[in-house]
Amino acid sequence: MTTKQGFTVLFQGDSITDGGRGRSEDLNHILGHSYPYLIAARLGERLAASRPHFINRGISGNRVSDLYARWNEDAIALKPDLISILIGVNDLWRIMSNEPSGATDRFERAYRHLLEETREVLPDAVLVLLEPFILKTGATLEKWDEWNRRMAVYRQTVKALAEQYGALFVPLQEPFDRAAEKADPAYWIWDGVHPTAAGHHLIAEQWLSVVQKGCAALAK
């Protein structure tokens, strides 16, 4: 991935990224128990000589507009070398639940603002955009057709933004769909939105595959 000393990787997102992380400097809990922990474990061991630094700033319940509101403190000021973003399901959940905070869909608009500002202030940072995903179980079951239709738009948006802003794109919906053919959806995403341990492992493996290839290509 890199031989730069102290290469800093920042994970951003909602509860899927948060993973119940600690809010102190306790290294036993600071990365939470979601896919960032699995990625940091793998790369931290493999790249120990360069002492990479991993930061998790995911916050449960966040929409992309919430990310943008705290982006100075929780991204720009940290000066990361790589920023990984997984966001979107809460934007859609607020809309599907008819909550006031979901009265307008700001997903693409806020995401674009966030990426534009990041490219302006941290032009050399590697951006990694993870595709938002769902499976048909739990929270998504009752209005599945609408959930699936709307999320498909979000997925297309993230892929298009990745292309426009020179970011790496990590596809996740298709891998989860394939996984759900081996075991029922709840095995991977227990409520249709939040992954299980197996689901987080799937995300980590996809991330590692895309990012390691992408960073090698960028280094050429």
N, C-alpha and C positions, 0 to 999 in steps of 0.2 A: 504493500500500500504506500509506504513512505519510509524514508530513513531520517527524516528531519527530527532533530531532538525536540521533545516536548510537543509534538504535533497534537493539536487540540481538536477534539470531536465534540460537537454540541448536538444533543438530541432535543428536539422541540415538538410539542404536540399537546394532546389532551390526556385523559386517563389511561389510554392504551400505552402511551409513552411514560406517563407518571409512574405507574406500577407501584403505587404506595411508597414512593421514595421518601427517605428521611429528609428533614429540613435542617439538619445540622451537618457538621463535618465528620460524622461517624462513617468511616469507610465501609463498615459492614452493611450500611443501609442507604447510602447516598445515591446509588444508582437505581434503587427500586428492584422489583422482581419481574420486569417485563423485558422486551427484546433488547433495549440498550444494555442491560446487564449481560445478556448472552453474547452480544457483539463485543462488549468491552472485555469480557473474559477471554474470548478467542483471540482478539487482536492484542490485548494486553500481554498475553503469554507469548504470542508469536513475535511481537515487536518489542520485547522487553528492553533490548539494548538501546532503543531510541526513546524509551520512557514516554509513551503516548499518554495523553491526558483526556479523560472522558467526563463530560458534564451532562447531567440530565436536568432539564428545566421544564419538562412536561407538567401541566397542571390540569387536574381532573375538571371536566366540564367546559373547558375552553373551546371557543369557536375561533376561526381565523382572525376575526376582528379583535378578539381578546389577545391573541398572539401579537398582533400589530400594536396594540395599546401598551404592551410591556416590552416591545422589541429592543428599545434602547438599553434598558437595564439587563434584560435576560438574553441578549444576543450580541448586539453591536459592541457594548462595553466589554464583553468577554473576549473579543477579538479571536474567534475560533478560526481554525484553518479549514474546517469542514462543518457545515450546518445541515443537519438531517431533519426534515419536517414531515410529520404525519398528522393531518388535520382534516376535518370535514364532517365527521359523523354527528357532532353536536350541532353544527349549523343546520343539518337536515333534520335532526331530532326535534329541534325547537320549532321548525316549520311543521313537521308531521304532528306535533303535539298542540299546534295552534297557540303557542305561547307568544306573548307580546314581543319578546326578544327575537322571534322568528317572523315578524310581520313583513319584513323585506329580506330578500336573499342577497347577502353581501359577500358571498363566498368568493366569487371570481374577483370582484372589485378590491376587496381587502387583501386577498392573496397577491394580486398584482402590485398593489402599493408596497407590500412587505418586500417583495422580490426586487422591485425597482430601487427601493431605498438600500437594500442590502448590496446590490450590485454597485450602487453609487459609492457607498462608504467602505465596503469590503470587496473590492473588485477581484481580488485574487482568491477569495474563499471558494472552496468547492461546495456547490449546493446539491443536495440530494432530496428529491421530492418523492415521497412514498404514496402510492395509489390508495385512496380510501376504499374500504371494502365492507361488505356485510354478507351474512348468510341467512337463509330462510328458517329462522327459529326464534323463539322468545319475543323480544320487542318488535321485530320486523314482521312477524307472522301474520298479524291481522290485516295489515295494509301492504302486503308484500309487493304487489304489482307497482304501487306508487313509490314505495321505498326503492325498489330496483330501478325504476325508470329515472327517478331523480338522482340516485347515486351514480347511474351511468353517465349523466351529464357532468357530475363532479369529477368522475374519473377522466372523462375526455378533457375537461378543463385543466386538470393537473398535468396531464400528458402534454397538452399544448403549451402550458406555461413553462414546463421543463424545456421544451424545444426552444421556446422564444428566449429564455434567459440562460441558456447554456447549462442547464442543470442535468444531473443524472436522474433517471426515472426508474423507480423500482415498482414493477407490476406486482400486485398482490391478489386482485380478485380472481384471476384465472388459477393461480396456485391454490387458493382456498376452494374454488369450485372443484378442482381435481381432487383435493384432499377429501372433500365431502363425498366423493364416490367410494372412498375406502372406509370411512367411518361417518356416522351421522353428523350433520352440521354442528350440533351442540357439543360434540367431542372437541371441535376445533375452536368454536366461538360460542360460549355457553348460553349467551342471551341474544345472539344474532349480531352483537356489536363488539363485546369485549372478549378477546382471545383467552383460551386456556393456556396452560404451560406448553402444550403441543402446538397451539396456534402461534404463540410467541416464538417458538423455535422455528416454525415455518417462516415467519417474518425475518428473523435474524439470518436465516440461510439465504433468503432472497436478497436481502440487503448486502450481505457479504459478497455474493456472487456478482452483483451489479457494480458495487462500489470498488471492489478490488480490481475488476477489469477496467472500469472507468478511470480510476486514478492512475493505473499503469499506462493507459492510453494518453492521459493528460501529461504524463511525465516524459513522453517521447519527444 
